[in-house]
Amino acid sequence: METILSLKNLDKKFGPVHAVNNLSFDIQKGNVYGILGPNGSGKSTTLGIILNVVNKTSGSFSWFDGGLSTHEALKKVGAIIERPNFYPYMTAAQNLNLICKIKGVSSVKIEEKLKAVNLFDRRNSKFSTYSLGMKQRLAIASALLNDPEILILDEPTNGLDPQGIHEIRQIIKDIAATGTTILLASHLLDEVEKVCSHVVVIRNGIKLYAGRVDEMTASKGLFELKVDDNEEKLLSLLESNEAIGSVKTDNGVIIATIIEDITASELNSFLFKNDIVVSHLVKRKPSLEQQFLDLTKNN
Ligand SMILES: Nc1ncnc2c1ncn2[C@@H]1O[C@H](COP(=O)(O)OP(=O)(O)OP(=O)(O)O)[C@@H](O)[C@H]1O
């Protein structure tokens, strides 16, 4: 799997405020990542650091396996981290044309990108006549002009009405379906559940959870297991257990979804009776919402 971005022990202090605290996670190509956390948890600061607009205090990050300088790497990144800023008296198409000139990219993609955000029919309307949702969609089109490998969005649906929220989320999903990797920051659980394949939950700058969204939302929860040896036997035992649904391995961790109620100690004793001693066994909560609430409450 291709790593687009890797954060290692990233840290940022604003005087006494520890905005980002020893944060590490990887972004793999083709996935949709949500950084989920309450207001003030360090989402925007994290995005600012990786986009070189905020200086880190310590730690590191590398783009595209470190093969490029950050300056070069950022040419392959599309990002919207502030409210879109366009000329109000110019049309959408004129604004995008200007951005192409400023960025030094070809203007041939303007039509395609306006279509991607459902604004082609309104391309000749002045920006000042646009609704907030249309302005946000135009910002997405402008971030896509250079066909970025990854699109980064900070709170993409903030301030929009339900229809506008729905449109932006659908557009994000459509863009992801073309293979573009996406990283978005959100304080909305349901947004991350609806749009993202992966989530990094942070609070007070500290990572509380990183993993797949669907594994967090399995209806009865799931087990995470690790074993030092005899992995094949463990996998077949799990598959033979009636309480366990799907079993798969992700980065050396076995993920077993639960289809009938079973506690961690019941599973542990079943495995132990069959001569398997696990080195790691965790039962995850049923839903991302519960998980998020527990995580943010307990940490
Ligand atoms: N330039 C700054 N100077 C001082 N403190 C800052 C600065 N920028 C952010 N902070 C503080 O760092 C912490 C993290 O802020 P950040 O904006 O990254 O959080 P966030 O999760 O993006 O929240 P929100 O969704 O409210 O923007 C907050 O306590 C914030 O007050």
The ligand as a MOL file (V3000), in Angstrom:
LIG
                    3D

  0  0  0     0  0            999 V3000
M  V30 BEGIN CTAB
M  V30 COUNTS 31 33 0 0 0
M  V30 BEGIN ATOM
M  V30 1 N -2.3570 30.7290 16.6770 0
M  V30 2 C -2.6950 30.2340 17.8750 0
M  V30 3 N -2.2550 30.8080 19.0110 0
M  V30 4 C -2.5770 30.2980 20.2200 0
M  V30 5 N -3.3450 29.1940 20.4120 0
M  V30 6 C -3.8140 28.5890 19.3180 0
M  V30 7 C -3.5170 29.0540 17.9920 0
M  V30 8 N -4.1280 28.2430 17.1060 0
M  V30 9 C -4.7760 27.3080 17.8310 0
M  V30 10 N -4.5880 27.5020 19.1490 0
M  V30 11 C -5.1230 26.6680 20.2490 0
M  V30 12 O -4.7510 25.3230 19.9940 0
M  V30 13 C -5.8130 24.4370 20.3420 0
M  V30 14 C -6.2010 23.6090 19.1290 0
M  V30 15 O -6.8500 24.4600 18.1810 0
M  V30 16 P -7.3200 23.9690 16.7280 0
M  V30 17 O -7.8930 25.1390 16.0260 0
M  V30 18 O -6.2200 23.2200 16.0780 0
M  V30 19 O -8.4700 22.9530 17.1140 0
M  V30 20 P -9.6260 22.3540 16.2030 0
M  V30 21 O -9.7900 20.9490 16.6390 0
M  V30 22 O -9.3370 22.6100 14.7890 0
M  V30 23 O -10.8670 23.1740 16.6870 0
M  V30 24 P -11.9280 24.0260 15.8500 0
M  V30 25 O -12.7830 23.0290 15.1680 0
M  V30 26 O -12.6280 24.7980 16.9140 0
M  V30 27 O -11.1120 24.8880 14.9310 0
M  V30 28 C -6.9360 25.2980 20.8950 0
M  V30 29 O -6.8190 25.3300 22.2980 0
M  V30 30 C -6.6350 26.6620 20.2970 0
M  V30 31 O -7.1310 27.6890 21.1300 0
M  V30 END ATOM
M  V30 BEGIN BOND
M  V30 1 1 1 2
M  V30 2 1 2 3
M  V30 3 2 2 7
M  V30 4 2 3 4
M  V30 5 1 4 5
M  V30 6 2 5 6
M  V30 7 1 6 7
M  V30 8 1 6 10
M  V30 9 1 7 8
M  V30 10 2 8 9
M  V30 11 1 9 10
M  V30 12 1 10 11
M  V30 13 1 11 12
M  V30 14 1 11 30
M  V30 15 1 12 13
M  V30 16 1 13 14
M  V30 17 1 13 28
M  V30 18 1 14 15
M  V30 19 1 15 16
M  V30 20 2 16 17
M  V30 21 1 16 18
M  V30 22 1 16 19
M  V30 23 1 19 20
M  V30 24 2 20 21
M  V30 25 1 20 22
M  V30 26 1 20 23
M  V30 27 1 23 24
M  V30 28 2 24 25
M  V30 29 1 24 26
M  V30 30 1 24 27
M  V30 31 1 28 29
M  V30 32 1 28 30
M  V30 33 1 30 31
M  V30 END BOND
M  V30 END CTAB
M  END
